[in-house]
Amino acid sequence: MDKWGIALFTLRDELAKDFKGTLVKVKEIGYAGVEFAGFGGHSASEIKAMLEEVGLEAWSSHVPLAQLRESLDDVLAYHKEVGVQYIVCPYLTPEERQAKDDYLELAKDLETIGNACKEAGIGFCYHNHDFELQTFDGEYALDLLLSQTTEEHVQLECDTYWVEFAGVDAKRYMNQYTGRVPMVHLKDMKATDKSFAEVGEGTLDIKDIIQAGKEAGARYFFVEQDICERSPLESISISFNNIQRLS
């Protein structure tokens, strides 16, 4: 049976109130792994103990670019103690993505960070939004980042919602990078305004996206919903149940 993960950014408000209790609820829904977006001020040993007690696996962690640039040794030590398998650069501020040269400079930093992660026994990925699908000299910024880094050090966590939001076919895009997409974000999109929907409740072809991700070599799939109209725990439960039907 396939194992599914949850991007904990979806549950940021719940985690702020009750970190461990929220992890328990995630496990009860049926998720096997988590992707962290911060650790709520807990030490690495505390997080590791929580995961072991609850029975969840630490597949991934989103770490802000500034932190990766400025305190990488501390980041690596923390994540290694927790047992996180992949560290991910999650987002660029508008100031960090103004021009082609910004991406060329970023690629150098990503390569350096990815090399250090590899030496620590941790994988490293870049997570996309829609803005990396803008073009510079006829080339997507995301393609530029990937062409200017090595597959050995920098891989792609493909956020399929944002690829589709940018008007690009996520299935074809992942196929281009077969072997370089170890993780996939699954979200769905409302027909009315392209806002976020529970997975399986919107317009995206989730079944084929999952299949394309598997064919591209993805090992881990994360449900994520940036904004929920229902309670986030109810939303991720609906998404989980739908994925069982669609995969």
Helices and strands as residue ranges (DSSP letters): E 5-7, G 8-11, H 12-17, H 19-29, E 33-36, H 44-54, E 57-62, H 65-70, H 72-82, E 86-89, G 94-97, H 100-119, E 123-127, G 131-133, E 135-136, E 139-140, H 141-147, E 155-159, H 160-165, H 170-176, E 183-186, E 188-189, E 196-197, H 206-215, E 220-223, H 232-246
